[in-house]
Amino acid sequence: LAAATVAAGAYGVVSVSGDAANAASPTSYGVRGIDTSHHNAHPIRWSTVKASGETFVFHKATQGTRYRDPKFAGDLAGALSAGLMAAPYHFYDSGTGAAQAAHFVRTVKAAGYDAKRPGQLPPVVDLEKTSGRCPAGVNSSQVAAFLTKAKEAFGASPIVYTSKDFTDTCLGGRTAALAGSPLWVPRYRSGSTEPASIGGRSWSIWQYTDRGSVSGINGNVDRNVYKGTLTQLRRLAHLAPTSGQPAPAPGSTTPATAKPWPVLKAGSNGTDVRTAQHLLNAAGHHLDADGAFGPATTSAVKAFQNRNRLNADGIIGANTWNKMIRVVRQGSSGEAVKAAQAQLAGYGHNIKVDGAFGPATTSAVKAFQNRNRLNADGIIGANTWNKLVAGATTHTPAPTTPAPSANGKLTQRQALAQLAAAGIKRPVGRTSLEGVRIRTIQGVIALKKASRCTIVITGGTESGHSTKGNYSHAKGYKLDLRTRDEGRCVTNWIKTTQRKGAPRGNDARWHGTLNGVSAEYVYEVPRSGGVHWDITFK
């Protein structure tokens, strides 16, 4: 081996120049990892893989311009939840480099990968022959186009899996495009001979067998070793040197400023539960984020705790919160973003809980950070998460939002904030919620949780409704809900679960109780058209 050792940019990956002859055996390297795809037997027990001593994993995500590996999203979430460092890889095939990169970027971002979150390693492109043939149209400029587009998307130079044979025969020996990328090189022959150098550089990751055995996976597994130290690899994956917690990042906190996290368990309800459910979904679970801590949530929490070597008691305390949270910022998407948006909406910010971290969410985050004396960078890191969920004035409206009036009514802004936090969209048209009763909003939120239906409010306190009786729209007791399209779910639920009563005039009527709020459902069929549910909450 040549004596000179250099670091690959800021990535902490080492590369040794010169051809490597009979050197150390792969088993002598202490940082071990695997790579997987749908070809591996599933399900994979990721916590067992982690416990066996593996530290990193690369998952096949895409190939060419259309193929998506069906196991990718689940495997990525499972590996990260188990505490493995992970990244997706693209198998380079037919199509231009730019088109393949665009397909890869779209796919992995949809799965929650952005190369910036704790545990996420840089993306990977796999350059190899298929059945002894080079990919159609491949050349050094096309590979360069792929690498450039991927780097622009993720802010990190991709790792390149390739061999000297591929670069010599498929790229004509032109390897300048690979100069900024760490090399992942295969060599399966027996003995301790390392892979040959590529473009004067040696490997950073060595794939030394495709017939390995790893606890937690049935059948053969590709096995790899990393030439650098565990500290270098952890830094590359945005992790602190020796702990499983994220390294300090934008929006991070210190113990002196952190507040006690809320303790959630079976029977808990509210925005914090919904936030936890979204974060569990981001870790690969499939919960209905309804804000009710029931048996399904308890099971998901226990599974998450087991994978992360926590006490699997099904109770969400500080240790579980710290494992669940992840850094999100503008451009992020998915369940973790929904978790943050639900919290922000609960503080009175008028944003959609849609999982898309756009300009409106960024503005809300910065405003929240300013009010809480945080660095207003618009990035939700550990400190901002702590303030959102466990802040000293948790779930009180922003200072510009007045408290509910003494008569139990809400302003339009307060009502919209509570609905948004529960995942109910803004009412359609000119519907007003000014002066709606708190119990009415509580009732419709309870209806969403109980029915698990999409709720569309079409009538509130605006003029145009009958003012007869004590429990009118104008006095804040009633809401109209749409029956067409997604409203059919509500109709089904009412007619099959609630108690049918005497009609009101020509309109059918049902009764029930929602989380302590009495509800009367009338199926109104006006002569002028516009069938809807007229619901009174008392």
N, C-alpha and C positions, 0 to 999 in steps of 0.2 A: 504494500500500500504506500502511496505517496504520503509524505508527512503533512502536507498542507491540508487543513480542514477549514471550511468556510461556512458561515451561516447563510441560509437562503433568505436574504432580505430581512424583513421584520418577523418572519414566520417561525424562527427558532428551529428550522429543520436543517440538519447538517448534510453536507455533501462532500465527498472526498474525491479529489481529482486523480486520474490515472486508473488503468485497468486493475481490477482486484483479482489476484490469483488465490491460491489456497490460503484462505484467511480463516476468521472465526466461523464456527458452526452457527447456523441460525438459532439453535437452541441456547446459545450463549448470550443472546440479547434479551434483556429483561422486560422490554415494553412490547407486548404481544397484542395482535388483533386479528380480525377475520374480515371477509367480505361475503355478502349473501345476495341472493336473488330469489325469484319464484322457483328456481330449480332446487333449492334446498327444501328439505322436509319441513312442513309447517303443521301446527304452530311451533314457534321457537320460544323457549322459556328464557327470556332475556335476563332475568335476575339470576338464573343458574349460570348462564354464560358469564355474567359479570363476576359471580362468586368463584368461578373456575380460574380467574386470573387474567382474563382478556380485558384490555383497556380501551380498544377502539374497534369500530366496524364501519365498513363502507357498504352502502346498499345500492343495488342497481335501481335506477329510477326510470330511465328512458333509453331508447335506441332509435337512431335515424331521426325522422321528422314526425313520426306518428305513434310509435309504440310506447306504452307506459307499462311498467312492471306492476302487476296487480297487487303485489305484496309490499310495495315500497312504503306507502304512507303509514301502514300499520307497523311495519318493522322499524321505521325511523322513530316513531313515537314510542314504541316499546323499548328500544335500545336506549334512547335518551332518558326515559323514565327510570330505567334500571341503573342509570349512572354511567353508562358507556359514552365515550366520545364518538360522534358519528357524523357522517356526511353522505350525500348522494353521489352516484356516478352515472355518467352517460356513456353508453357504448356507441362509439363513432361508426356510422354506417353510411348508406347512400344519402345524398342531399348535400346542399352547400353547408359549409361550416356555420354560417350565420343562421340559416334556417334551423339546423340541428340545435344550436345554442338557444334560440328563441323557444323551441319546444321544451328543452330541458329546464330553462328558467321558469317558464309558466307552470310546469308540472311541479317542480319542487317548492316553489313559493306557495302554491295552493295547498301543499302539505305542511306549511308552517316553517319551512327552512329559508333562512336568509343569510346564513354564514356569520351571523353576529350574536346569536343567542348563546347563553352558557351551554357548553357541551358540544356545540356545532363546529366541526372542522371545516376547512375550505372545501369547495366542490372539486369533483374529480372528473376527468375525461379519460376514457379507456380507448387507447389506440392499439388495435391488434388485428391480425388477419382472421378471416372467417373461411374455414376449409382451405387454408393455405393461400387465400387470395386477399389482395389489398382491397379496402372499401372502394366502391366506384367513385371516381372523381377526386379521390383524396390527393392532396399535395400540401406542401409546406404553407402556402398562402391560405388555403382553406382551413387548415389547423389553426393558423394564426388568427383567422377571423373568429373561429369558435372561442379561442382563449380570450381574445379581446372583449367579445360580447359578454362572456361569462364574468370576466373581471369587472367590467362596467356595472353589471347587475348586482354583484355581491361585494365589491370592494376588496377582493382578495384574489391573488393569482391562483388559478386552479392547480391541483396536483395532477400530474400526467402519469398514467399507467401506460408503459410501452416497453419495447425491447430494442436492442441494437439491430436485430434482424428486421424489425418493422421500419425503423428510421432509415436503414440502409436501402431497403428494397422498395418501400412505399413512399418515402420522402426524398429519395435520392441522396441520403446523407445530409440533407439540409436541416439542421436542428436549431437554428438561431431562434425560431419562435418559441422553443421550449426553455430558453435560457433563464427566464424568470420563474419557472415552475419547479417545485420539488419533484423528484422522480420516484415513481413506484415501479419497480422492475421485477419481473418473474424469473425464477431459475429453479427448476425442480430436480436437477440431477443429484444423485447421492454425493455424499462427502460434504466438505465445507467450502467449496468453491463459490464465491460470490458472483452475482450477475456482472456482465461486462459493462464498462462505462459507456455513456451515450453523450456525444458531443464533448468529450473530455471531462464529464462529470459522472460520479458514481451515484448509487441509489441512496434515497432517504428511507424508503420502505421497501422491504424485500418480501415478495410472495414466494415462499419456498416449497409449498406443496398444494395440490388441489385434492388431496386425499387425507386430509387431517381429521382428527376427531376432537370434538369439543363438547363438554357437558352442557346439556340444554338443547342440543341440536342432534336429531337422528340422521345418520348417514355421513357421507364425506363432506368436508368443509375446507374451503381455501384458507390457509393460515399465513400470517405475515408477521414480520418483526419491524420495529422502528429503530433507526440507528441512533437517534438522539436520546435525551433523557426524558423521564416522565414529566419533569417540570417544564421542559421545552414544549412537549406535546400539549400539556394542560394550558400553557399560555396561548398556544395556537388555537385552542378551543375555548378561549375566554374564561378560563377557570383559574382560581388561585393556585399557588404551587402545591399546597399540601392538603387542602380541604375540598369537600365536594361542593362548596358554595361558590357562586360566581365571584370572579375577581372584581375589584372596585370598578364601577362603570358609571356612565352618566345617570344621574338621578339616584345614586346609591346612598346608603345611610351609614351612620356610625351608631354603636350601642347607646351612646349618650342621648341621641335624638329619637331613637326608636320607641314606639309605644307598644304596650302589651297587645298581642293579637287577640281577637275575639275567639272564644272556644265554641265550636259548633259540634253538635251531636244529634242523634236521632231525636226528632221532634222539633228541632230548630227550624225557623222560617225567616224569610226576608231576603234582602239584597245581598247580604254577605253569603248566604247559602247559595244563591244563584251565581255569585262570583266564583265560589269554590267549585260549583258544578261545571261552569265554563272552563275553569283551569284544569279540572280532571279530564274533561273532554279533549283539551289541548294535549293532554298526556296520553291520549289513545282510548279513553273510555267513551261510552255512548249514552250519556244521561240526558233526560229532558230537563233543561235548565229552568225549572219552575219555581225555585226558591223554597221548596219543601224538602226537608232532610228526611227521606223515607228509607225503606230497606235497600232500594237500588243504590242510593247514594252511600249508605253505610258499607255495602259490599264493595263499591268502587274505591272508597277511601281505604278500606282494609287491603285491597289488592295493591293500590298505589303505595301504601306504607310498607307492605312486604317487599315490593320491588326496590324500595329505597332504604331498606334496612332500618326502618323505624318500628316502634312498638305498634303492632297492628291492632289497635283498639277501636278503630272506626271513628275516633274522635279527632276533629281537626283543631290542633293547637299550634303553638308557635313553630315547632319543628316541621310539621306538615305544611303549614303556610309557606315557610321558607323554601321548601322543596318544590312547591307547586308554582310559585310565581316565576315569571320569565320576563326579560326585557322586551318591551314593544315600543315601536316608534313609527313615525310617518312612513308609510309603505308596507308596514306589517299587516297581516290579515289573519283571520281565524278566530278560534274560540277564546284565546287569551286576550285578544283585542275586545271581544264582546264582554269579557269579565270586567275590563277596565271601563268600558263605556257604560255598563250597568251602574258602576259605582259613581261615575261622573254625573250620570243622569239623576241619581239619587241626591246629589248635591245641588241640583237645580239647573244644570247645564242642559240646554236644549239640543241634544244630539241623538242621532239614531243608534240603536244597539244593533249594528249590522255586521260587525266584524271587519270593517274596512277602516284602517287608520289613515284618514285623509286630513285635509286642512282644518275642517271643523273640529275634529277630535284633537288635533294638535293645539288649536287655539284654546279649547277647553282645558287641556292639560296645563298649558302655560298659565292660564288664569288661576287654576287650582294651585299650582306650584307657587305663584306669586303670593296668594293669600296665606299660604302655609310656610312662607319664608324658605322655600326650596329653590335650588338653582332652576330657573325657568327655561329649561332647554327643550321642553315638549316631549321628552323621553321618559317613559315610565319604567324606572328601575326600582331597586329595592326600597329606597327611601320613599319614593312617591307611592309605591304599592302600600307600604306601611301606613302612610298618612291617609290614603284612600280608604283602606279597610279598618285601620285601628286608630285613626287620628283622634285627638282629644275631643274634637267636636264632630264626631262621626255622624254622617247622615243628617246634618242640619243644612238647611238651604244656604246658598251663597248669601253674603251680607246684603245684596241688593234685592233679595227675595223676602218679603215680609212673612212673618209667622202666620199660621192659620188663625182665622178670626175666632173670637170667643164663642160664636154661635156654631162652631163646627163646620165652617165652610172654607173652601179653597179658592184661591185666585186661579185664573186660567193657567198661569205659568206653573204654579205649584201642582195642579192636577196633571198637567202634561209631563212634568218631571217624574211624578209617581208612576204614571202609566208607562213612560219610557223605561224606567227602572225595572218594570215587570215584563217588558217586551211587547207592550201593546202600542201599536202605531198611533200617530197623531190622528184625531178624528177627521173624517173626510169633509170636504166642502166648507161651508160657513158654520159648521157646528161649533157652539160655544160651550165651554166648561166653567165660565166665570160664575162663581157662587155655588158651584156644585158641592154637595155635602161630602165630608170625609168618608162617611160610611158607604156612600154610593161608589166612590172610587175603590174603597176596600172591597166592596162586593163584586165589582166587575173584575178586579184582579183575582179574587178568590174563584170567580167563574172560570177564568182562563186556566188557573192552576188545576181546578177540579176536572174540567173538560178536556184540557190539553189541546184546545182549538185556537185557531187564529181569531182574534176579536177585532171587528171593524165597527167603530162607533159612528153612527150617522145622525144622531140627535142628542142634544144636551139641554142647556138652559136657555137657548136662543128663543126668540119670539116665534109664534106660529103654531105652538102647541096649545092644547086645551089647558085652561087654568082652573078647571073645576076640581073641587076636593082639596084636602090638606096635603096630599102627596103628589104634587105636580112636577112637571119638568122645570117650571120657572123657580120653584122652591128648592131645586137641587136633588130631588129624590129619584128621578127617572132618567134612564138612558135608552136610546133606540139602537139596536144592533142590526146589521145587515144580515139577510138570510140567504142571498144568492152566493154562488161560488164557494169560497171558503166558509161562509156563514152556514152552509148546510151541516157542517160538523157541529155547530152550536145547536141547531135544530134537532139533530139526532140525539145529542146528549140530553137536552131538556126533555124530549118526549120519551126517552127510555129510562131516565134516572129520577126525574122529579115527579111529585104527586099531582095527578090531574084533578082539577077542581071544576066548579060550575063555570060555564062560559060567562064572559063579560059582554053582554049584548049578543052579537053574532060571532064574537071572537073567542077562540079556545083559550083556556087558561090553565097554568100549572103553578105549583107552589113548592118552595123548598127553603133550606137554610144553607148559607155559604159562609163558613168560618165565623159563625155567630151572627151573620147579617141575614135577616129575613128577605127572601126574594119572591116576587110575584111576576111570572112570565106570561105576557099576553101576546098571542100571535095575531097581530093587527093586519087586517086586509082592507085598507081604505078603498072607498069607491073610486077615488082618483088614481089608484095604483100605488105602487111602492110598498109592497108587503115587507114587514119588518117585525122584530121582537121589541115590544114595549115592556121594559123591565123596571119594576119599582123595588128599590133597596131601602129597607127600614131598619 
